[in-house]
Amino acid sequence: DYSLLQLRFLNFLNSDKATSMLAADDNRSWPGIQHVIVDEYQDTNPIQEAIYFALVKFGASLMVVGDDDQSLYRFRGASVDAMLGFPTRCVELHPNVNEDTDVVIATLSENRRSHPKIVAAVNDYVRALIDSRYDEARAPKPDLEAKSNVSGNHTPFFVIVAESEEALANGVADITLELNSSGVINDLRQVALLSDSTKATTRSSFRHYEHSF
């Protein structure tokens, strides 16, 4: 399985056999591995972290990109510790990093996709949510900056509150029909319904949405 493949690859990287792949070899005109780039680093688990640092053990650069607020793979052993502790791990494991300040950290805070009111609401939500408990599991970061060309005085989002999940499902279905009949959308496939589960079992709240729609 996938976990076994990762273990075998890590064992290979830690063996002498990996040297011909990782290190430079002038006799073969082989530059070796020079750069390792990892996306979605917030979903890195310990064995994956070990693989990345094994790949750069001869001095290749290691660049990681991620957002700890989007960490989704805890069920697979992932932890935001990989991001929060990245500078320290570099000092421990990278041959060319001697102290935390050798690690360059760039913060990407510009939102070029969303309506400014959505960006403002996200910032307000995060400020209200964060306390000492979350600060320990979240990298420090500034507020998002609204940089998109999206404009207009329309309401960018709203919240529906209902007495039951069934009533909520009916409300969502009614709004979808209204969007269609008023011409805001011309195809129901322009609407996405996001749910924690799409299993319509007797214990799942999604059954109400399936029935309503």
N, C-alpha and C positions, 0 to 999 in steps of 0.2 A: 504494500500500500504506500501511500504518499509519505507517511512518516518513516517507513523503512527505507525508502529511496533517499530521503534526506540524511538519514543516519549513515547509509553506505557512502553517500557523496562526501559527508564530513570526514568519515574514516579515510577515504581516498585523499582528501585535501591535507590531512594530517600525516600522510605517509610520504616516504621518499619518492614514490612514483609521481607525485603531483608537481615536483620541482620542475620537470621539463615543460610543464604547462604554465606554471605561475611565474617562474624566474626568467630573466633575459638570458639568451644564449647567442653570443656573437658567431659561433661556429655555424649555427643554423640560420643566422640573420633573423632571429626571433626576439622581438622586444619584450616578450612576457606580458602578463596581464598588467595594464597600466592604470585603468580606471574601472571602478565598480560603482554603478548607479542603481539605487534601490528606491522604488516608488512604494507608496502606501506603507511606510515604515512603522506606522502605529500598529500594524497588524503582525509585527514580527514576534515570533516566539523564541525561546532560548536557543533551540537548535539552529534556527535560521540565522540568528545573530552570530552564532559560532561559525556558521558557513561563510557569512560575509567577511568576518575578520580573518578567517583562514585564507580567503581569496586574496587579501591584501597583505599577507604576512611578509612579502618581499618588498613592500613599500608602495604599492599601488594606492592611488587616491580612492577615498570612499566618500561618496556623496549620497545622502539619504533625504527623501522628501516625504513628509507626512503631516497629518493633522490628528493630534491626540483626541480631539472631540469627535472623531469619526472611527474610533476603535470598535470593531465589530467581531473580532475573532478570539474573544476570551475562551470560548469553548474549545479552541485549538491550542490553548496555552499562550496566546498572545497577551502582551502587557504593555501599557504605555511606559513602563519602566525603561523599555528599549530606547524610547525617545528622550525621556527625562534624564536618563543616565548616559546618554550617548557621549558627551565630552569625556566623562570619567572613563568609560569603556575604551575610548580611543587612547587615552593615556596608558591604560593597562595593556592594551593588545596591539596597538599600531606602532610599528617600529620607528616611525618618523614624528610621533606626537609625544612631546615631553610634558606638556601641561595643558590645562583646560583652554587657555587663551590661544593655543595653536589651532583650535577648532573654530572655523568660521561659521557663524549662525546667521542666516538671513530670514527675516520674518516677512511672510507674504500676507499683507493685510488689506489689499485692495480688492474689492468685490466689483467685477465688471459685468455681472450677469443680472443682478436683481434690482428691483425698484428701490429707491432710497428709503422708503417707508419700511420695506421688509428688512433692510439692513439695520435701520434704527431699532426695529422691534427685536431683532436677534440680539443686538447689543444690550438692550434693556433686559431681555430674558436671561442672558448669561450673567449680567451683573446681579440680578435678583437671585440666581441659582447658586452662585459661587459662595462658598464659605470655607472655613478652615479644612473641612473634610475633603472638599473637592480640590482645593488648592494643592493638596499633597499628591493628587493623581492627575494634575493638569499642568502643562507647560505654561509659564507666564507669557501673555501675549496682549497686544494693544487691541482696542476696538477695531472692528472692521470699518473700512472707508468705502463709501458709496462712490463708485467711479463709472457706473454703467450709463448708457445713453437712454435707458428706459425712463419715461416720464409720464405725466398725466395725473389728474386729480382723483382718479378712481381709487376705490378701496383695494389695496393690493392683497389683503387677506382678511379673514374674519373668523371668529370662533363661534361654533354652535354649541349651546348647552341644552341638554334635554334630561327628562326625568328617568329615562331608561335607554338601553342600547337600541331597542326596537324603534323607539321614537326618534332617536338620533339617526338611525338608518333611513327611516322614512323621510326625514328632513333633508338628508344628503341626496336622496333620489329625487325629491321634489325640486331641489335647487338645480340638479343636473338637467331635468326636463325643462325648467325655466330658461336655463342658458341656451338650450337647443331651440325652444319655441320663440325666444326673443331674438335669435340670430347671432348671439354672441359667439356661438360655435355652430358649425354646420354638419358636424359628424360626432357621434357620441364617443368615438375613439380618441377625440381630443381631450377627454377627461380621464385622469388617472386616479384610481382609488388605492391608497396605500394602507396596508393592514399588517399587523404583526403576524397574522396567519391567514391563509385563504382556505383553511379546512372548515367546511360547513357542517361541523358535528353538533350534537345536541349540547355540548359544553362550550362551543366556540361562539364568540360574539359575531363572527363573520356570517353566520347563518342568517342573521337579520338583514344584512346587506344583500346577500344573495336573493332573499325573498323580496326585498323592497325593489331592487333593480329589475 
